[in-house]
Amino acid sequence: MIERIQPFTAKIMDALAYTIGGLNFWERSELVDDLASELDDIFVLSGIPELAKHSEHLVTEVIALARRRERDILGS
C-alpha cells in the first residue's frame, strides 16, 4: 500500500509548495479554495478507493497541517 501512496504524497507536497508561498496566501480564501480543490482531485483521482472515499476529510487535515508547517513545506 505504501508504494501506491508515495506518488500521491509527492503530488500533494508539490501542490502545497507551489501554492502556499504566495503573498498572504492564507488570507486569500479563493486561493485556499483552489488548493483544496486541487488536493481533492489528487485524492479522488488517485485510484485508491480509501483516499477517494475520505477525500474531504483528508483535504481538511492536509490544509490544517500545511498552515502549521508552512515553513517546513517551503524549506525556509
N, C-alpha and C positions, 0 to 999 in steps of 0.2 A: 504494500500500500504506500509506503514511504516513497518509492520510486515514482509512483503515479502522481503524488502530490508535489514533489520537488519542482517540476517545471512551472506549476501554477504559483508556487511560493515566489519564484523568481519574477514572474509576471506581475504579481502583486507588489513586490518591492520596487520594481521598475516604475510601475504606475505611481506609487507613492513618492518616490524620489523625483520623478519628473514633474509632479503637480504641486506638492506642498511647499516647495521652495519659493513660490511666487510671493510677491509683496502682499502682506496682510491676507494670506490665503485663508486662514481660519475665520476671519471676519467677513469673508465674501461667500455668502451662503450658496450662490449659484455655482461657484467653483467646487465647493464641498459636495453639492448635489451631483455635479458632473462626475466627481471622483467616485461617489457612492454608486452611480450608475455603471461606471467602468468596472468597478470591483464586482458588482452584481453580475455583470456579463461574464467576467472571468470565472466566477463560481458556477453559474448556470451552464456555461458552455464547456466546462471542464471535462465532461464525460464521466464524472464521478457522482453517482446519484446522491450520496450523502452530502456533498458540497452543494449541489443544486437544491436539495430539499431544505437545507438550512441557510441558504444564501443571505436572506435578510438579516438574520442574527449574526452571521459571520461578518457581513459588511459593517454592521453597527460596532462590533467588537474591534475589527481592524481599524476603523476610523478613530475610535476612542484610544486605542493603543498608539496610533500614529500621532495623535495630539500630544500624548505624554512623552513619546520617544522621538519627536521630530529631529532633534539634533543627531541622534544615533542614525536615523534613516538617511539624513542628508550628509552624514560623515563629518559634521563640524564639531 
